[in-house]
Amino acid sequence: MTMERLWTKNFILICMANLMLFISFYFLLPTLPIFVTEKLGGNNDHVGYIIGILSLTAVLVRPVAGHLFDSFSRKKIQIVALIAFALIVSAYLGVTTLAMLLLLRVFHGISWGMVTTGSGTMVADIVPASRRGEGLGYYGLSNTLAMALGPSLGLYIVQQAGFPVLFLGSLFFAIATLVAVVMITDRSVKEEQQHPSPASPGSSEKQQPWYAPTRFFEPKVLDLAGIMLFISTGYGGIVSFITIYGPQIGVHNGGLYFFVYAATLLLVRPIAGKIYDRQGPAKVMFLGFSGLIIAFLLLYLAQGAFLFFASAVWMGIGFGITQPNLMAMAIQRVSPFRRGKVNGTILSALDFGIGIGAILLGMFSARYGLDMMYLLCALITLVPFGWFYLREGRSKPRAQHE
């Protein structure tokens, strides 16, 4: 059997678009806390609200976004969403108060939920079904590369040129994302996806009332969304507190954890995707869950740089396997016209897990310490580990939808 071509013009463009979109995002993620405290006179509580509100609004909008991307032209909806995204990023240049910034972050979260759901849906159309695990693994590397480049570059710009130049840089990458999406052709989206026949499943959905849950969520992947939620809850403890934990154990630049983590992801994701395509999820996901648990245990035990950065490697192995393969499994369960809802459902679980994890784990760490918090994260990860193998590990790979 001839292997279907993966590296097409459309696939390269959607990967480049996703890379630039996430660089725009990661320019702001590590720098806004500085902006809040040094430029707007805020405190740590304000920082929490400013960072967290984006994830919460993204959670709310993703199901609606998935429905829109399944109901109308993917490309046209994505272009409109990216125009809104760029306009919102440009508005950072005019922020002078905490209230203005909080309101802007609400709209930023709405646009972020739209454009990331759209990008994930479009790549699912573009990647050949026989190479879906591999293709989504490569696509996920664009997020990873952005994570490796964006935060350090953003912090450097702030130190050397200030926040106005930072915001202009974020805007530049947002506009570049829009240009890349405009260049993608619609041939990747089959006619049946946009215009289902009377006999297709999409026609029955049109008979449902607008408020029906299945218009916004995909019931077939709720169990996978639950697994993603538990995984991302522990990850919320990483993104929120790792830069604070590093100095406590003698690692002065805790932000380097993300660089090591991202570098590991770059190596792991393509390999994990190929194993998934050839052997199914059971073996590779066992390594993924084990990697997450080991990473949290190493953080609990760490008293210096060695175990700290060893944890980053295992976190890259764990998250680099589990996150894209859960998404590939979810996409394989549905027909093409439901892919938007799949992305909305899974990414909502991811965002909600990170948000609720940051809040609840922060409360726990305030009483028991960050080391005990990471031990708790290891225990939490046992839940999706067991859940996966009770429901998924013994099942055969599902048929792939073309």
N, C-alpha and C positions, 0 to 999 in steps of 0.2 A: 504494500500500500504506500502510495506517495505521500510524504509528509506535507501537510498544508503550510503555506508560507506565513510566517509570523511578522517579519520585519518589513511591513508594507509602509507606504507613505503615510497612510492614516494612523497606523500604530506609532510610528516615530513622532508624528505631530501631537498625538494625544499624550504621549509620554513627556514630550517637551513642554506642552501646555501645563501638565500637572506639576512638573518640576518648577516652572516659573511661578505658578500659583502658590505653591507651598513656600518658595523663597520669599515671596511677598508677605506671606503669613508669618514666617519665622523671623523676618526682620523685626516684627513688632512684639512677638511673644516674650523674649528676654529683656526688651528695652522699655516696655510700657511701665513695669514696676518702678524703674528709675524715673521715668517721666512723671509718674503720679507723685512720688515722694519728693523729688528735687525741683520739679517745675510747677506742680500744682499744689504742693503743700499737703499732700495726703499722708495717711499712715498705712500700716499693714492691713488693717481691715478694709480700707478703700481698695488696696491692691487686690485683695481676694475677690471683692465684688467686680472690679473691672475685668479681671481675668476670667472669672467664672461665668459672668453673664453671657459671654459669647457662646460657650458650650451649651448653656441652657436654652438659649433661643435657637441654636442650631438643631437641638433635639426636637423642638416643637415644629420646626419647619420641614424637616427631612421627610416625614410621611407625605405631606402635601406636595413637596418637590417630586417625590417618586411618582405620585399620581400624575402630575403634570408632564413629566418626562415620558410616561407611558401613554398619555392621551394625545400629545401633540408632537410636532417635529422636535427630536432631541436637540439638534443643532440650533434651531431657532430659539428655543427656550434657553439654551446655554448661552447664546450670544446676548440675549436680553439680560440674563442674570449677571454675566461678566461686565456688561456696561454699568449696571447698578453697583457691582462690586468695586469697580474702578472709581466711580463717583464718590462712594463712601470712603475709600482709602484717601482720596484727595481732600476730604473734609477734615482729616487729622491736622492739616496745616492750619486750620482756623480754631482749634480747641484752646480755650483759655481757662475753663473751670472743670471741676470734677463732675458736675451735673451734665455738662455738655459731653464730656468723654463717656460717661455711663450711657447716655442716650445713643451716642454714636456706636458704642459697642453692641447695643441691642440690634441696630440695623446691620452692623457688620456681621453679627451672628446669623441673621436671617439670610444675608447674601452668601455667607460662607456655607451654610447648610445647603443652599440651592446649588452653588457651583461645584461643590465636592460631590454631591449626589449625581449631578449631571455628568461630571467627568467619569465617575465610576460606572455609570450606565452606558456611556458611549464606548468606553474601552471594552465592556462586555460584548457589545455588538461587533466590535472590530476584531477581537481575538478569535482565531479558529477554535471551534469546540474541542477538537482533538488535542489542542495545545493550551487549554485554558489555564491550567495550573501554572505552567511555565510562563505564559503571557502575562498573567496577573502578577506573578512574581517579579518579572522585569518591570512591569508598570509600577509596582510598589517601591522599586528601587528609586524612582524619581522622588517620592516622598522622603526616602532615606537620605538621598544625596542633598536634598534641600535642608534636611535636619542637620546634616554635617556642615553645610556652608552658611545657611541663613543666620543662625544665632551669633556665630563668631564675627561674621561680616557686619551684621547689624550693630553689634557692640562696638566694633572698630569704627564704624561711621559715626556713631554717637560721640565717641571719645575724640575723634579727629575733626569732625565737621558740625556736629550738633543735630538736634532733632528735625529741623526743617529739611535738611538733606536726607536724613533717614526716611522721612515720610515720602519725599520725592522718589527715592529709590524704590520703596514699596509700591508706589504708583507706577513706576516704570515697568516693573515686573508684572503688575496686574494688566497693564495695557498689552504687553508682549504676549500674555496668555490669551487675551482676546484675539489678537492677530493670528496666533497659531490655530485656534478653533475655527476661525473664519476660513482658513485654508483647508480644513478637513472636508472631504467630499461626503455626500450622503449615501454613497453606494454601499457603505458598511451596514446600513439599516435596511433590512429586507422589507418589501412592500407589505407583507402580512403583519409585520410589527406595527406599522403605522395605520394600516387599513385592514383589519382582520375581516375575514370572510364571515358570512352569517353563521357558518358552522364552527367558527373558531371560538375559543374560550373568551376572547375579548368581547364578543357580542353579548354574551350573557351578563357581563359586568355592567354593560350600559343599562340594563334593566334594573340595576340596584339603585336605591336612593343615594343622593350625594353624600349622606352622612354615614353610609355603611362602612364599618371598619376595614373591610377587605378592599375598599377603594384606596386606602392609604397604607395599610400594612399587608405583608404577605404571610398568611397563616402557616404556610408550609415550612417557613424557616424560623418560627418563633423559638424553637428549641435551640437552634444555632445562635440566635440572638441572645438567648439567656446565657449560653456559654461565653459569648463575646462580652457580655456585661460583667461577668465575674472576672474574666481575664483583665479587662480594662479597669476594673476597680483597683486592683493591685498596681496597675500601671499609673493610675492617678497618684499613688504615693511616690512614684518615681519622678514624674514631671513636676510635682509640686514641691518636693522636699529634698531632692537629692543634692541640690546646690547648698542647702543648709546643713545637711548631714556630713558632707565632705569635710569641712573645716573642723567639725566636732571630733573627727577621728584622725586628724592630721593631714588631710588632703586639702590644700589651700585653694586649689581651683577645681571645685566639685563639678563645674560645668563640663570638664573634659570627659565626664562619664558619658555624655551624649555623643561625643565624637567617637569614642571607642564603640559604643552601642551602634551608632550608624555605620561605622566601618564594618562591623560584624554582619549587620543586616545586608550590606552590599554583597558579601560573600555567600550568605546563607540562602537568601530568597530564590535565586535562580536554581540552585541545586535542589532545594526543597520542592519547588514547583515541578521539576522533572520527575522526582521520586513519586510525588502525588499522582502525576499523569500516568505513570507506568505501574505503580503498585497499589494505588488507592491511599486513603488517609490513615489507616490504622497504625502502621509502623512509624511514619514520619511524625504524626501528631503525638505519639508517645514520647519521642525525643523533645518535641516542642514543649509539652506540659512539664516534663522533667527539667528542661532548661529554665523555665520560669521559677520553679520551686527552688532549684539550686541557686539561682541569682538572688532571690530574697534571703535565703539562708546565709549566703556569703556576706550580704550586707549586714545581717544580724551579728555575724562573727567578726566583721572587719574592724581592725584597729590600726589600719594604715593603708597605703596606696595599693598594695598587691591584691588583697581580697576585694577591695573596692572596685578596681578595674577588671578583675576576674569576673565579678558580678556583672559588669557591663557587657562582657563577652557572652556570658550565659543568657543575659536578658536579650541580647541580639539574636541568639540562637532560638530562644523560646518564642519571642514575639515575632521574629522573622519567619517562623514556621506556622504558628497557630493563626495569626491574623489573616494572611492572604489565603491560606487553605480553607479556613472557615468560609471566607467569601466565595471561593471557587465552588465549594460544596453547595452553598446556598444558591448560586446562580444555576447550577446543574439541575436543581429541583424544579425549575419553572420554565415555561415557554418564554420566548424572547419578549413578548409584550408585557411581561410582569417583572422584567429586570429592574426597572426603575424603583418599583416597590420593594424589591429585595434589597437594593442598595440603601433605600431610605430606612428600612427596618433594621438592617445590620449596623449601619453607621449611627443610627439613633441609639442603639444599645451601646456602641463604643463611646459616644459622647456622654451619655448618661452615666456610664460606669466611671469614666474619668472624673466627671463632675462630682458625683456622689462619693467616690473614693477620696477625692481631695478633701471634701468637707468632713466626712466621718473619720477618716484616718488622721486628719489634723486634730480632731477632738481627742482621739485615742492617744496620739503622741504627746499632746499637752499634759496628759496625766501620767503616762507610762514611759515616755521617751521614744525617740525615733528608732532605736535599735529594736525595741519590742514591737513597734509598729511594723517593721519589716518581717519580723517573725510571724506576726499576724497575717501579713500578706501571703507568706508561704502556706499557711494553713488555709486561707481563703482559696488559694489556687487549687487545693485538693478537691474543692467542690466541682469546678468545671471538668477537672481531670476525670473524676468518677462519673460525672454526668455524661461526658462524651462517650466513654466506653460502655456504659449501660445502654445508651440509645443508638450510638453510631458505630462504635468500634467493631461490633460483630456483624454489621450489615455490609453487603457488597456495594461497590461504587454504583451510584445511580446512573441511569442513562443520560447521556449528554444531549442537550437540546441544541439543535443547529440554529 
